[in-house]
């Protein structure tokens, strides 16, 4: 007999039935017909009220924690309590070599400067976009009348950002009231903000305020601002109270904020750039020379809720300093939208050990140009490591290494339990495999677990009775054709000891001296051999492999390859779990994977 009501069951009908059970247990309601009485309406109201209040309390409780919050405003609020400001939409960036030819021009100046917001146009997918510089750049005369513009660091790669220049002006009121400076623009790239504070509305002199996140030290005369995302998605500019982090604008000041309004990722891929205007020298207009160093990239949408939920605790642990390896990951992901994932580790964890170094591997957005990668790494060193890092620690950037997994899947199925053909089932299973890699892998520090994948395969259709899978890893080697080379390939996991039946090391096919060959180990040995299609040994000792995952190939001359890449393949010692370390990323090899269906009889 129920004498109390469980508040954990929030279903409306459940609540109403338990109310009935509760009342029916009372002597005054013995044999009472709740369905045919007016009390039924009262029960509806009570059940609805309980249901509504229970859901409201559940939603409110969820929104109180970063891990369970669903509303973006709640997630942003929790992130900011951890000192993390979510990234705004970011502009696509291209790198250009800009020059001016004034050969033979009399009385030419020793230097020429192009101003901030110098504009260029580029077309992407038939749509024209405007890119702008966000700083002024100067070019010296090389003595012949040729001018090449350089950055403050001396680089000839000039960054240009896609966007439209916009200005927002505020006037500081009574400082005893809370001053709110809201920029009502969802397309603002907050990294392009230029904040100037004028003494009065008519004053021409100003003080430039910089972002507090970039501060290395704060004094009473420091001029910093902070930026926060408001609940409505706009951004608020906050200044100090005059005590917390330096000086603050006072009553009567004018605040002028310039920024770029951008379309984000839509402008990625621009390759040809043309200046919008000419450069005027001695009252004569000249064309600006433009050479594209790196196509436009790095444009991205506003940081989504799940990324905030993941990055905020990591950034909180970093505390705006670079001490542990995870600190590097947190700050790079926060500052650079071109980085989709980062792995970092200390030199003591490197192979070989290299004390006094921090190793950083960055997975960039697909299609990122080499010049953009170089510029990003240079910026990380200059703006993060040199300012926030520990002295005597040197950053070392290493490329991510993709280890591809070839899956050979066999499933047994019962045709009477499904109306799907075997070929369709095979296709559906291969899609599930591809989705598993996309959703769970292709990032640093992720683990491939075969049992999890087989469970997904068995659930594809009722007709699938069971499945099994064999695993082969491969890594891509880029040889110089026609040149004798040695290669060292390191797989991220241990390899099995050789046996007399199965080959541990194999490779894709290539031609050597007009023979189609591949590499495999000698059965029962770690020695590598080069064999032709007829399994005849062409080179008896081509190197060896070690069970720790290292494969050494010595003196191999490849004349041509079958396919676009040379794949070195290895069977892992443990096919069930593959856990890469450091800069390794697990990916799937779609070309060399297949699914086979077997009918249950």
Order of alpha helices (4+ residues) and beta strands (2+ residues): alpha-alpha-alpha-beta-beta-beta-beta-beta-beta-beta-beta-beta-beta-beta-beta-beta-beta-beta-beta-beta-beta-alpha-alpha-beta-beta-alpha-beta-beta-alpha-beta-alpha-beta-beta-beta-beta-beta-beta-beta-beta-beta-beta-beta-beta-beta
